[in-house]
Amino acid sequence: MGLYEFFRSQEFADCVVEVAPQQFRCHRVVLAYRSEYFRKFFGESAVLPATSEHLSAGGSSPSSSTPKEQPLCCSLTFPCDVEQVFPQVLYYLYEGHLPVEISLVDSIALLIIAVQLQITALADKLGASLLSAMTTPKIALTFLSALGRSCGAPALGGSI
């Protein structure tokens, strides 16, 4: 079972990442492992509460006298529309690779996210892939595809 299974099940999730209008229940340690941005964010804002749940001496269930805490929330804003590709970034943070082949247009959005969240390995990989894939015809197709998306036309373009 990969770490992404924990994301899918939300088991032990201890934070919420909000990329309007979506909210994703995540795990701080996983996000902080691959993202310097999250490492700093959680390090500065995550203060342990005065009360926490404790295991009973002989059992494995938390004591019911302490209220359950709300997960830490991180609200992100990006300079472009990223709702469609942000789940791929989360997959990368959990598994260390992207889930599928991605289009050039999506690669640009993913690169913007990777740079903003300081996910260095992903930003380096996407930058190198974009650089090698950007021939004049592909630049034109990518531009037309981006225009088509904003106008509701079918998408064109290559993939990397």
C-alpha positions as CSV (number, residue, x, y, z in Angstrom):
1,M,0.0,0.0,0.0
2,G,1.5,3.3,-1.1
3,L,1.2,6.6,0.9
4,Y,-1.5,7.8,-1.6
5,E,-3.9,5.2,-0.1
6,F,-3.7,7.2,3.1
7,F,-4.7,10.3,1.2
8,R,-7.6,8.5,-0.5
9,S,-8.8,7.0,2.8
10,Q,-8.1,10.2,4.8
11,E,-7.0,8.0,7.6
12,F,-4.9,9.9,10.1
13,A,-5.3,13.1,8.0
14,D,-4.3,16.1,10.2
15,C,-4.6,19.1,7.9
16,V,-6.7,20.6,5.1
17,V,-5.3,22.1,2.0
18,E,-7.7,24.5,0.3
19,V,-7.4,25.4,-3.3
20,A,-10.7,27.2,-3.9
21,P,-13.2,25.8,-4.3
22,Q,-11.8,22.4,-3.3
23,Q,-10.6,21.1,0.1
24,F,-8.2,18.2,0.5
25,R,-7.6,16.4,3.8
26,C,-3.9,15.6,3.9
27,H,-1.1,14.6,6.2
28,R,1.4,17.3,7.3
29,V,4.4,15.0,7.4
30,V,3.9,13.8,3.8
31,L,3.4,17.3,2.4
32,A,6.4,18.7,4.4
33,Y,8.6,15.8,3.2
34,R,8.7,17.0,-0.5
35,S,7.7,20.7,-0.1
36,E,9.8,23.3,1.6
37,Y,6.8,25.6,1.5
38,F,4.7,23.1,3.6
39,R,7.7,22.4,5.9
40,K,8.0,26.1,6.7
41,F,4.2,26.6,6.9
42,F,3.6,23.7,9.3
43,G,6.8,24.5,11.3
44,E,5.7,28.0,12.0
45,S,1.9,27.6,12.4
46,A,1.5,24.1,13.8
47,V,1.5,24.5,17.6
48,L,0.5,21.5,19.6
49,P,-2.6,22.3,21.7
50,A,-2.6,22.3,25.4
51,T,-4.9,19.3,25.5
52,S,-4.7,16.2,23.3
53,E,-6.2,12.7,23.2
54,H,-4.4,10.1,25.2
55,L,-4.5,6.3,25.0
56,S,-6.0,4.6,28.0
57,A,-3.5,2.6,30.0
58,G,-4.8,-0.8,29.0
59,G,-6.6,-0.1,25.7
60,S,-6.1,1.2,22.3
61,S,-8.9,3.7,22.1
62,P,-8.5,7.4,22.8
63,S,-10.1,8.8,26.0
64,S,-13.4,10.4,25.3
65,S,-13.0,13.3,27.8
66,T,-11.0,15.4,25.3
67,P,-12.7,17.1,22.3
68,K,-11.4,16.1,18.9
69,E,-9.3,18.8,17.4
70,Q,-9.9,20.6,14.1
71,P,-7.2,19.9,11.5
72,L,-4.8,22.7,10.5
73,C,-5.9,24.5,7.4
74,C,-3.7,25.9,4.7
75,S,-5.4,28.0,2.0
76,L,-3.5,28.4,-1.2
77,T,-3.9,30.9,-4.0
78,F,-2.2,30.6,-7.4
79,P,-1.8,33.1,-10.2
80,C,-3.6,30.8,-12.6
81,D,-6.5,28.3,-12.7
82,V,-5.1,25.1,-11.1
83,E,-8.1,23.2,-9.8
84,Q,-7.8,20.5,-12.5
85,V,-4.1,19.8,-11.9
86,F,-3.7,20.3,-8.2
87,P,-4.8,16.7,-7.4
88,Q,-1.8,15.5,-9.5
89,V,0.5,17.6,-7.3
90,L,-0.9,15.9,-4.2
91,Y,-0.3,12.5,-5.9
92,Y,3.3,13.5,-6.5
93,L,3.7,14.6,-2.9
94,Y,2.5,11.2,-1.7
95,E,4.0,8.9,-4.3
96,G,7.1,10.8,-5.7
97,H,5.9,10.7,-9.3
98,L,3.0,12.0,-11.4
99,P,0.1,9.6,-11.9
100,V,-0.3,10.0,-15.7
101,E,1.3,11.5,-18.8
102,I,0.4,15.2,-18.8
103,S,-0.2,17.7,-21.5
104,L,2.1,20.6,-22.2
105,V,-0.6,23.1,-20.9
106,D,-1.0,21.1,-17.7
107,S,2.8,20.9,-17.3
108,I,3.0,24.7,-17.2
109,A,0.3,24.9,-14.5
110,L,2.0,22.1,-12.6
111,L,5.4,23.9,-12.9
112,I,3.8,27.1,-11.4
113,I,2.4,25.1,-8.5
114,A,5.7,23.3,-8.0
115,V,7.7,26.5,-7.9
116,Q,5.3,28.3,-5.5
117,L,5.2,25.3,-3.1
118,Q,8.9,24.8,-3.4
119,I,8.7,21.2,-4.6
120,T,12.2,21.3,-6.1
121,A,12.4,17.8,-7.6
122,L,9.1,18.2,-9.4
123,A,9.9,21.7,-10.6
124,D,13.2,20.5,-12.0
125,K,11.6,17.5,-13.8
126,L,8.8,19.6,-15.3
127,G,11.2,22.4,-16.3
128,A,13.5,19.9,-18.1
129,S,10.6,18.2,-19.8
130,L,9.1,21.4,-21.0
131,L,12.4,22.6,-22.3
132,S,13.0,19.5,-24.3
133,A,9.4,19.3,-25.6
134,M,9.2,22.9,-26.7
135,T,9.7,22.9,-30.4
136,T,8.1,25.7,-32.5
137,P,5.1,23.5,-33.7
138,K,4.4,22.4,-30.1
139,I,4.6,25.9,-28.8
140,A,2.0,26.9,-31.3
141,L,-0.2,23.9,-30.5
142,T,0.1,24.6,-26.7
143,F,-0.8,28.2,-27.2
144,L,-3.8,27.3,-29.3
145,S,-4.8,24.7,-26.7
146,A,-4.6,27.2,-23.9
147,L,-6.8,29.6,-26.0
148,G,-9.2,26.8,-26.7
149,R,-9.6,26.0,-23.0
150,S,-10.5,29.6,-22.1
151,C,-12.9,29.8,-25.0
152,G,-14.5,26.4,-24.5
153,A,-13.0,24.8,-27.6
154,P,-11.6,21.3,-27.6
155,A,-8.0,21.0,-26.4
156,L,-5.2,20.5,-28.8
157,G,-1.5,19.9,-28.1
158,G,1.1,17.4,-27.3
159,S,2.0,15.7,-24.1
160,I,5.2,15.0,-22.2
